[in-house]
């Protein structure tokens, strides 16, 4: 009697484990749209979050094999900027530099859901999540002396660089967000994602004011964009930026997540 009962219990456990596995593991494909903003943290904005935010947009693809995990790749396009004249710090206002730059980013990230989540499932319809990954991005800082004309700063060697800094770089995106279902095939999300970089030149500011007799900026325009200081004294070889810290850029905003129907999935399917 005990042996058949034990076998029955084991079979029930096996069936339950298999059911849970089928429920927790699946294949879901999504495409999505990101709409939001971008800003930067660096020499012209050391700490103010969301300051001088500019519009950003993106497209992505997400693969979800499990209620807890997902993988996403996509493209983001945005703009960042900084302006010493709008700083609350007197030294920055005296330095009087500014910049803007377009950011184009290709990223791959993984996501972890705090709660079980799946589009089309009314039981697991929302979750907070964390994400992290890697990205490649391009930037091109420009400066403005007044008026509508913006000048590319990298060719001007504003700090007397003997070698141009690279405008194609690698960053580490990470952050957190929230996602929720709004229909059987659509979800929306909200996320905030800083990007750790290894460049200090998103803003074209890193080291010291160059000595025009030793390592001059490139031409008259380079000299003008290099030293816009309101300091009446000599600033040659004094600190222009902080080379000990690297620049960050941040994307944040809303996502529209659209579940793609599998060719094998009937149109009336609502998932597990």
N, C-alpha and C positions, 0 to 999 in steps of 0.2 A: 504493500500500500504506500509506504513511504517513498519507494523508488519512482513509481509513476507520478506521484505528486511532485517530487523533486524535478523530474524531467519536465513536467508541465510548467512549474515555476521558472525553470531555466529557459524554456521556449518563450514564455511570456516576457521575460527580461530581454531576450534576444530580439523579439518582435518590437518591443518598446524602444530599444536602442536603435534599431533600424528605422523606426518611425521618426524618432528624434533626429537621426542623421539626415533622413530625407527632408525633414522640415527645416533643419538648420542650414543644410547645404543645398545650393541651387545655383543656377546661372542666370544672372540678370544683366542686361546691357542697357545703358542709358546714354543719351546725348544731352548736352545742356548749354545754357547761356549764362554768362556771368556779367552783371551790371553793377558798377559801384564806383569806387574812388581809389586813388593812389596818393601816397605822400612819402616823404623821406626823412630820415634822421641822420644828421651828419654835422659838419662844421658850421653850416648856416642855420641849422635847426637842431641843437644838441639834444632836446628832450621833449618838445611839445608834440603830443600825439594828435594826429588828424590835422595838423596845422598846414595851411595852404594846400589842402587836398584838391586834386584835379580828377577829371572823369577817367574811368577805366572800363574796358569791355573785354570779354573773353569767350572762347568756345572750348568745350571739353567733351571727353568720352569717359564714362565710368563703367568698370566691370565689377560686379558684385557676386562673389561666389558663396557668401555666407552672411547670416544676419548681423554678424559683428564686424566684418571686414569688407573693405572695398579698395579698388585700385583705380587711379584716375590720371589721365594725361590730357594736356590742353595747351592752348595759346592764350596769353594775356597781352593786352596793349593798354598802355597808360602813359601818363605824364606826371613828372615830379618837378618841384621847384623850391627855391629858397631865396630869401631876400633879407639882407642885414638891416635894411631900413625899417623893417617891420618887427625887428627883435625888441625884446624888453631889456636886453643887455646893452649897456652903454658902449662897451668895447666893440661889440659887433656893429652897432650903428656907426661907430667911427671907422671901422674897416670898410663898410659901404659896398660890399660885393653882392652880386646876385647871379642866379642861373636858372635855367629850365632844361629839361631833358625828356625826350621820349624814351619809354622803356618797352622793349619787345621781349617776351619771355616764352620759352617752351619748357614745360615742367612735367615731371612724373612724381606722383605722391601715393602714399598708402593712407587709408583712413581706418580709424578704430571707433566703433559706435559704443557709447556707454550703455545704451539699451538696444535690445534687438530691434532691427528696423528693416523694412522692405516696402518699396512702392507697391501698391495694390493690396496691401494687407491691412485690414482695419484693426487688427489686434496689436500689431507692431508698427504704429503709424508715425512715430516721432522719436527723435533721439538727439542728444548732444554728441559731438564727435571731436576727436583730435586727428590731426594729420601732420605728416612730415615726408620729405622727399628730397629731390634734387632738381635743379633747373639750370638752363643756360639762358643768358640774357644779353641784350645789346643796349647801349646807352650812348648819348652824344651831347655833352653839356654845351649850352649856349649862353652867352652873356648879352646884356643890354646896357648901353650907355645913356639911354633916354630916347624916347620916340618908339617907333614900331619895328626897328631893325634889330634882329638877333644875330649875333656873330658866333660861329663855331669856335670854341675855346681851345680844343686840343691842339690844333695846328699852331697856335700862338705861343705855346710853351710858356705860360704865364708865370711859372715858378722856375724858369730857366732850365727846364729838364733837357738833358742831352738825349733822352730816349722817350718817345711818345708812349703814354700808358695805353694799355689794351682796352678797347671798347667792347670786346666780346669777353664775357666773364661767366663764372659759375657761382651760383648761390644755393643756399639751403632754405627752402620754404618750409615753414611749420606754422601751426596755429590751431584754432578751435572754431567750432561752428555748431549750428543747430539746423536740423532738417525735419520736415513734416510733410505728410501726404495731403494733397488737396483734391485728388480724384483717384480713380483706379489706375491711371497711367502717368500722373503728374505729381511731382513734389516740388517744394520750394525750400530754399535754405538761406541761411545768413552766416557769413564767415569773416574772420579777421586773420590775415596771414603775413607776419613779418618775413622778410628775406634777409638772411645773414650773408653778406658778401665778403670778398677778400680784396676789395679795392677801396681806396680812400679818395677816388677821383670822380664819383658820381656828380659832384659839384665843382670839379676842377680846383679844389682847394685842399691842400694837404700839408705843405712844409713852410718855407720861409719866403720872404720877398727876395727876388734875385738881385744880385749886384750887376748893374748894366755893363760894368767894365770886365767882369769875369764870366758870368753866365747870363747874358741878357735874354729877355723875352724876344719873340720873333717879330721884329719890325715895330713901327709906331703904334699899330693897333694892339700888338702884344703888350707894349709898355703901358698903354692906356687901361687895358683890362687887367693887367697885373697889379697895378697900384692905383686904387681909387680912394685911398685912405684920406680921411679928413684931418689926420694928424699933421700938424704943421712941421713936426720934426722929421728927422731922417729915419725911415723904416727899413732900409736895406739890411738884409740878413736877420731881421726880426721875425717873430712868429706870424705867419699868415694863416695857418691852420694847425690842426693837431694830428701829427702823423702816427700817434700811438693808438688811435681808434680808427676803425673802418666804418664805412657808410652802410646804411640800411635803406631798403625801400619796402613798402608795405602795400599790399592790395587788400581791400575789404569791400563787402557789398553783398548783394543778393544773387542767388542762383535759381534758375528754372531748370528742373530735372525731368526729363521725359523718358519714360520706359519704352524701350523698343520691343515689339512683340516678336517672339521667336517664330520661325516658320512652322514649328511643330506645335505651337501653342494656339488653341482655338481662341477666336476673338472674344468669347464670353468668359474666358478664364480669368479668375481673380487671384490666383496664387494660393499658397497654403496659409 
